[in-house]
Amino acid sequence: MNVDGVAYRSIWINDDGWSIDVIDQTRLPHAFEVRNLQNLGDACIAIRDMVVRGAPLIGATAAYGYYLAMRKDPSDSAMQNAYSRLFQTRPTAVNLRWALDRLRDCLESLAPGERIDRAFVEAGRIAELDVETNQSIGIHGLEVIKQIAARKLPGENVNILTHCNAGWLATVDWGTATAPIYMAHNAGIPIHVWVDETRPRNQGASLTAWELGHHDVSHSLIVDNLGGHLMQHGMVDLCLVGSDRTTRSGDVCNKVGTYLKALAAKDNGVPFYVCLPSTTIDWTISDGKEEVPIEQRDGTEVSQVMGKLPSGEIGHVTIAPEGTEVTNYAFDVTPARLITGLITEAAIIEATESKLASTFRENSLDLT
Ligand code: MRU
């Protein structure tokens, strides 16, 4: 996607030919800065501190982190160490495990001397696969938007609500929930996006609004609690969100607050679709509420807000009494029964175990 007319991905190989560059998402929207990753520690810190974030990008960064670890030491013990250090960075997005398993499985039978080149190639494949996958999600999701547009008056907007950032910054390119949005915009369909600010870290305000603005997509930033009101008043035609982990029965774990939007959508008859690559399906679990590990993050994310100060500096302000106890679960689970459909790279399917299995397990798209 474009940043001031220049095409970017969220992760790429530096001009030196071996190290990895990422956009520092902790600085957006106030500063566009590129961070260079040169070793395993750099990659772990980037994921843990959310320099990079979003399930698919976490997976791609982990893959490149594994490759960087191999550059230093391609031994069996270094492979194990790289796996466990990267695995511990963030617990909820299952793409992390998927990418690490894929790297480990393709490297373990190789002689140590062959591992560096192979890891580099495999990490690149993971990144490319993500871009292709998201394009396919976009093509399928575009049909949903077209159907809604067909029921509108000429020139009338299709109003889409999204939560958090499931945009190109959360993936390698295109995004998941934003891929249909960008494709609809590129096709000339009038759309307007309601962007949930997404407390506590405000990925909607800082990242989604930034992305959409750079692509000239009409949007309004809203507080997280406004969605229900907008839906009651017929101001939302469609909800599109992403997923950090989808169970084999179709429960979706995504950024905290997604569940409340799904409830409001159900109550108001608003279609609620989850856009997800099959890499976010965790075939080992069924009950999202009971089985997905929900990340709990530092309380300062809630008691403070990061932004641009009047001096122009980027800083934090405290919004709660000093010492206030904070609970900060970063994700929640939307049960499959609240989901209109899953927009995947293969097709739009019902959020059910049988549909997920028949789409991804019984044909050549088995990516587990
Ligand atoms: O904590 P984050 O910013 O990594 O959470 C990101 C989300 O919840 C996204 O909606 C999800 O990863 C889907 S991204 C395509």
Residues whose N, C-alpha, C, O or C-beta is under 5 A from the ligand:
A	BS01	MRU	R53 G54 A55 H163 C164 N165 A166 A170 T176 Q203 G242 S243 D244 N254 K255
